[in-house]
């Protein structure tokens, strides 16, 4: 695992929690912020996966 993937997964988890809190409390702004953070985290984690794949392919 690389730094991008770890930070991305943590960011996605934080976004999921924030989104759930927004849903529970009925606060659409918090819910939307959480959804955006979750998406950003998934994107960052995906970039980290690609970096790992490229490094593994170059090492062979």
Backbone torsions as a table, in degrees:
resi	resn	phi	psi	omega
1	UNK	NA	138.3	177.0
2	UNK	-106.5	174.2	-174.4
3	UNK	-61.2	-40.0	-179.0
4	UNK	-63.3	-42.5	-177.7
5	UNK	-66.5	-44.6	-179.3
6	UNK	-63.1	-48.9	-179.9
7	UNK	-64.5	-37.9	179.1
8	UNK	-64.0	-43.8	179.4
9	UNK	-66.5	-37.2	176.9
10	UNK	-65.2	-41.2	179.6
11	UNK	-65.0	-40.6	179.3
12	UNK	-65.1	-39.8	178.3
13	UNK	-64.2	-43.7	178.3
14	UNK	-60.5	-41.8	178.9
15	UNK	-64.4	-40.0	178.5
16	UNK	-62.2	-42.4	179.5
17	UNK	-64.8	-45.2	-179.8
18	UNK	-63.1	-40.4	178.6
19	UNK	-63.2	-42.7	179.6
20	UNK	-64.4	-41.3	177.9
21	UNK	-61.7	-41.1	177.8
22	UNK	-61.8	-40.7	178.7
23	UNK	-66.2	-43.4	-177.8
24	UNK	-64.6	-43.0	-177.0
25	UNK	-85.2	-10.9	-178.9
26	UNK	79.7	15.0	-179.5
27	UNK	-91.3	100.3	-175.8
28	UNK	-65.7	-30.0	179.9
29	UNK	-66.7	-46.5	178.8
30	UNK	-64.2	-40.9	178.7
31	UNK	-60.7	-44.1	-180.0
32	UNK	-67.8	-40.4	177.5
33	UNK	-61.5	-42.4	179.0
34	UNK	-62.8	-42.7	178.9
35	UNK	-63.0	-40.2	179.1
36	UNK	-66.7	-42.0	178.5
37	UNK	-64.1	-40.0	179.3
38	UNK	-61.7	-44.9	179.0
39	UNK	-63.3	-43.2	178.5
40	UNK	-62.2	-40.7	178.8
41	UNK	-65.0	-42.3	177.9
42	UNK	-63.6	-38.3	178.2
43	UNK	-64.5	-45.1	179.7
44	UNK	-64.0	-42.1	178.6
45	UNK	-64.7	-38.4	177.5
46	UNK	-63.6	-39.7	177.1
47	UNK	-63.7	-39.7	177.2
48	UNK	-62.7	-38.9	176.5
49	UNK	-62.6	-40.9	179.6
50	UNK	-65.3	-39.7	177.9
51	UNK	-61.8	-43.8	178.4
52	UNK	-61.3	-43.0	179.5
53	UNK	-62.4	-43.2	-179.7
54	UNK	-65.4	-42.2	179.5
55	UNK	-63.7	-41.3	179.5
56	UNK	-65.6	-40.2	-180.0
57	UNK	-66.8	-35.7	178.8
58	UNK	-73.7	-23.8	-177.9
59	UNK	-80.5	-16.2	-177.5
60	UNK	-83.6	NA	NA
